[in-house]
């Protein structure tokens, strides 16, 4: 009988089995596997902020009119929510589960201050637009929402 079968037969094996409002932390993994999962989620958050910064100035053409379409402002909060919610599958500790959000915020700060970094800077990556300003609080709210919704 697999571990999934025993959980279905014995819901007490998982303290909050079946409750959609609680984190369902995996109990059948090694610590190294859980750490690797969190690390990969942090790598994903770095890629997400880089792609968000690169595509923040996206535009779509409607007839002869070019309209700004900053899709990262919409997708960023949702993606951070998914990253943090997934991290909660690997740990009970909310501080550890917030690691992808903290990495995303650090990546935002790095991209924001990139032009003034000695030896590295020069090109502006995260332009000073209203969309770039909206990306920060909305992205942080998306990741924070996953942490706040739990009991």
Beta strands, then each sheet from edge to edge (+ up, - down):
strand 1: 59-62
strand 2: 65-68
sheet 1: 1+ 2-
end
